Amino acid sequence: MKQTIRFLKDNGVLIIACTEKASMVLYEVNLNGPVALILGSEEDGISPQLLKEADYLAKIPMTGKISSLNVSVAAGISIYEAIRQKNYK
C-alpha cells in the first residue's frame, strides 16, 4: 500500500486519509484535482504509517456521541464530496 501511495503521489495524485483523528474537515480540503482516498477498517482505522504518507488528514464532521462511521458510509460521503466539489465549483 505504501508503494502504491508513493506512486500516486509521484504522479500528481493528492492523498487524503479520512480519519476521525484529523483536525481538518473533509469539506475544507480541495478535492478538485486527482485524488485518492484512504479509508481504514471500522475496527483498526488507518495504520500510523499510512497516515504519515497522506498529504492531508480529514474527518467527516459529526455531531452527537458517534465517533466513527461504517467504512462504506464514510466512503460514500467522501466520494460524494469529491464529486460535489468537481461539479459545483
C-alpha positions in Angstrom: 0.0 0.0 0.0 2.8 2.4 0.9 4.4 1.8 -2.5 1.1 2.5 -4.3 0.7 5.7 -2.4 4.2 6.9 -3.3 3.5 6.0 -7.0 0.3 8.0 -6.9 1.9 11.0 -5.2 4.8 10.9 -7.8 2.1 11.1 -10.5 0.3 14.2 -9.1 -2.4 12.5 -7.1 -3.4 14.1 -3.8 -3.6 11.5 -1.0 -6.4 12.1 1.6 -6.6 9.9 4.7 -10.2 10.0 6.1 -9.8 9.6 9.8 -11.7 10.9 12.9 -8.3 11.7 14.4 -7.9 14.7 11.9 -8.4 18.3 12.9 -9.3 19.3 9.3 -12.8 18.7 8.0 -13.2 16.9 4.6 -15.1 19.8 3.2 -12.1 22.1 3.7 -9.8 20.0 1.5 -9.6 21.0 -2.2 -10.7 17.8 -3.9 -10.9 19.2 -7.5 -7.8 17.6 -8.9 -6.7 13.9 -9.0 -7.4 12.5 -5.5 -7.0 9.1 -3.8 -8.9 8.5 -0.5 -7.5 6.2 2.2 -10.2 4.7 4.4 -9.5 2.4 7.3 -11.3 -0.6 8.7 -14.0 0.1 11.2 -12.1 -1.6 14.0 -8.5 -0.6 13.4 -8.7 2.5 11.3 -5.7 3.6 9.1 -2.3 2.5 10.2 0.1 5.2 11.5 2.5 4.5 8.6 -0.2 5.3 6.0 -1.4 8.4 7.9 2.2 9.7 7.6 2.2 9.2 3.8 -1.1 11.1 3.3 -1.0 14.8 2.1 -4.0 15.6 4.3 -5.8 14.0 7.2 -9.5 14.9 7.1 -12.6 13.9 9.1 -16.2 13.8 8.3 -17.9 16.2 10.7 -20.4 14.5 13.0 -22.5 15.6 16.0 -23.5 13.6 19.0 -21.8 10.6 20.6 -20.8 8.8 17.4 -17.1 8.8 16.9 -16.8 7.0 13.6 -18.9 5.7 10.7 -19.2 2.3 8.9 -16.4 2.3 6.2 -18.9 2.0 3.4 -20.8 5.0 4.6 -17.6 7.1 5.1 -16.6 6.1 1.5 -19.9 7.2 0.1 -19.8 10.6 1.9 -16.2 11.2 0.9 -16.7 10.3 -2.8 -19.8 12.4 -2.9 -17.9 15.4 -1.6 -15.2 14.9 -4.2 -17.8 14.8 -7.0 -19.7 17.7 -5.5 -16.5 19.9 -5.5 -15.7 18.9 -9.1 -19.2 19.6 -10.4 -20.1 22.7 -8.3 -17.0 24.8 -8.2 
